[in-house]
Amino acid sequence: VLGVFGGLVDWYNRSLAAFQSNLLDRVDAERLLEKLEKTKILEKVNERYKVTNLGRVAAILYFSPYSIAGWYFNFNRIFMDDNGKNDIAISWALSNIQENMEGFIPKDAKEMVNEYKRKCNYLGLDSRNDGVAWVGFCYFCCLDYSKAIGDAYKRNLKFDFERVISALEMIDSRYASWGKESYWQKLDMRVRYEITWDQTQLCKLRKIGGTFARKLFESGVTRISDFRKSEHKPTIISVLGPNRYDTIMRENHLEITD
């Protein structure tokens, strides 16, 4: 629990940041506490400030509190609109945080990102910031399995995405109470494997990633239960090959039942 402004200033001015000549005065402290209260990171209780469960998520996972607050407000918004199923809206919600605002749009992607901005605006989602729009477009390309950008850009997003998902799960369970546990698990698979919502079921199987999930779907094998049907066996083997098919059936404890 934090005291009033003077206590915060005294504490901060003993920190490493102050030692590096980044001093904090009372006016700065007032503005900081007001901003953190507005973003739900702090709450005021009997003239004292207390860290909320949303703020604790930032502290536990070493994320900026403004990123955690941004994800909370963004997903709260899109869950009210269409239960978070629109890929444009999802990519916007993931990207629309303060740390992305200093970025820029690569010259060769300008036209594509401007089209992405127009789609965001159509949904009533603010996409004026170029840095946010570029990151959002990269997320959208993952969700849409688009080759519009190079794999290097996608890898940059995927590198830390497991921690992003952990943050969203904790925001949900500790503060927002959206009840979206399954949603986060599927969204994690969607970005990492570049697959659709429906294809996530196949990726629950060991040894099945995005490439095989997409190929199986195109061949008409769309559910785990299809692996138990003799009619689908030839198709599955043609996609996976006999050795991988045997391994998947064995490691996932699957047997033909009809």
FENTA-V913481 format. One record per pair of residues at least 6 apart in sequence whose ideal C-beta (glycine too) atoms are under 8 Angstrom apart, sorted by the first residue. I is the first residue (numbers start at 1). GAP is how many residues later the second one is. If there is no record, write none. Layout:
BEGIN
I/GAP  I/GAP
END
This chain:
BEGIN
1/47  1/48  1/49  1/50  2/6  2/31  2/40  2/46  2/47  2/48  2/49  3/45  3/46  4/43  4/44  5/21  5/24  5/25  5/28  6/20  8/16  8/21  8/24  8/25  9/15  9/16  9/17  9/20  12/6  12/12  12/17  13/10  13/11  17/7  18/6  24/8  33/9  33/16  36/6  36/13  36/19  36/29  37/6  37/7  37/12  39/26  39/27  39/30  39/34  40/12  40/14  40/15  40/29  40/32  40/135  41/10  41/11  41/13  41/14  41/17  41/24  41/27  41/28  42/7  42/8  42/9  42/10  42/13  43/6  43/7  43/9  44/6  51/8  52/123  53/121  53/122  54/14  54/15  54/18  54/117  54/120  54/121  55/10  55/13  56/118  57/6  57/11  57/110  57/113  57/114  57/117  57/118  58/6  58/7  58/9  58/10  60/110  61/7  61/102  61/105  61/106  61/109  63/100  63/104  64/33  64/34  64/35  66/31  66/32  66/33  67/30  67/31  67/32  67/100  68/99  68/103  70/26  70/27  70/28  71/22  71/23  71/26  71/96  71/97  71/100  72/99  72/103  72/104  74/18  74/19  74/20  74/22  74/23  75/9  75/18  75/93  75/96  75/101  75/103  76/100  76/102  77/16  77/48  78/6  78/8  78/11  78/12  78/14  78/15  79/99  79/101  81/8  81/42  82/7  84/6  84/9  84/96  84/99  85/112  86/37  87/53  87/56  87/57  88/28  88/31  88/32  88/35  88/37  88/52  89/34  89/36  90/49  90/53  90/97  91/45  91/46  91/48  91/49  91/52  92/28  92/31  92/33  92/35  92/44  94/41  94/42  94/45  94/70  95/37  95/38  95/40  95/41  95/43  95/44  96/29  96/30  96/31  96/36  96/40  97/35  100/29  100/31  100/32  100/34  100/35  101/28  101/30  101/31  102/29  103/27  103/28  103/29  103/31  103/32  104/26  104/27  104/30  105/8  105/25  105/28  105/29  106/28  109/25  109/28  109/39  109/40  112/25  112/36  113/17  113/20  113/21  113/24  116/11  116/17  116/20  116/21  116/24  117/10  117/11  117/16  120/6  120/7  120/13  120/16  121/6  127/6  127/9  135/22  137/12  138/11  138/15  138/16  138/18  138/19  139/18  139/52  140/6  141/6  141/7  141/8  141/12  141/13  142/12  142/15  142/16  142/48  142/49  142/52  143/47  143/48  143/51  145/49  145/50  145/65  145/69  154/40  157/34  158/33  158/34  161/27  161/30  161/31  162/26  165/19  165/22  165/23  168/16  168/19  169/12  169/15  172/6  172/7  172/8  172/9  172/12  173/8  185/15  186/11  186/14  189/6  189/11  189/14  190/6  190/7  190/10  192/18  193/6  193/10  193/16  193/17  193/20  194/16  195/8  195/15  195/18  195/19  196/21  198/19  198/24  199/11  199/14  199/15  199/18  200/13  201/21  201/22  201/23  202/6  202/10  202/11  202/14  202/15  202/19  202/20  202/21  202/22  203/6  203/7  203/10  204/20  205/19  205/22  205/43  205/47  206/42  206/45  206/46  207/37  207/40  207/41  207/44  207/45  208/8  208/40  212/27  212/28  215/24  216/6  216/20  216/23  216/24  219/16  219/17  219/19  219/20  220/12  220/15  221/6  221/11  221/14  221/15  221/18  224/28  224/30  226/6  226/10  227/9  227/21  227/22  227/25  227/27  228/26  228/27  228/28  228/29  228/30  229/27  229/28  229/29  230/26  230/28  233/23  236/9  237/8  240/8  248/6  249/6
END
